[in-house]
Amino acid sequence: MLRGDIAAFGKTDFDAADSESQSLDVRRAAEDAVRRAAGVLTFAKPDEPAVQELRRLYDAVASLVLPS
C-alpha cells in the first residue's frame, strides 16, 4: 500500500532500493560460486577434462567476481 501511495506521487526510491538489493544478492551468489569452485579445484584431479574446464572458467572470472 505504501509503495502505491509513493508511486502515485512519482517517487520510485523503493524501486531503486529493490534493484540495488537484487544486484547485491546476485553479486554474493557469484562470489559464493567462485569460492566453491576454488574449493573443488583444490581436491580435483587436474588431468580430467571437466576439471580443466572448471579451472579455465575460474581463472577467467575469479579476478572479476571476488573482492580484491
N, C-alpha and C positions, 0 to 999 in steps of 0.2 A: 504494500500500500504506500509506504514511504517513497519507494522508487517511482511509483506512478505519480505521486504528488510532485516530486522533484522534476521528473520528465516533463510534466505539464508546464513547468516554468522554464524548460530548455536547458536545465543543468544536467550534465551527464557524468559527473565526477565518479559516480558508482561504476559506470561502465569502464572508465579508465582504471579504477582500482581492481575490478574483476580481471581485466586484461593483464595487468601487472602481476596479479596473484597467479593467474594461469601460466604466465611466462616463467615465473619463479618456480612453479611446480614442474614445468617441463624441463627447466634447467637442472633442478635437483634430480629428476628422474634420469636425465642424461649423465650427470656426474656419477650417480649410483651405478648405472650400467657400465660405464667405463671402468670404474673401480672393481666391479665384479669381473669384468673381462681381464683386468690385470691379475686378479687372484687366480682365475682359471689358467692363465698363461704361466703362472708360477709353477703349477703342478702338471701341466700338459706335456705330452711328448712332442717336441719341436719338429719332428720329421713327418708328422701327419699333415696331410693337405688341409684339413679343416682348421687345424691349429695354426698353420702358416697363414691361412686367410684371415683368421681372427687377429693374428699378430699385425698383419698389414692394416687391417681396419683400426686396431688400437693405435698403431703408430700414426695413422692419418688423423685421428680425431682427438687423441688424449690432450695434446697441447692446446686445442681449441676449446675443449669442454671443461677440463679441470682448472680450477683457480691456480694462478701462479704463485 
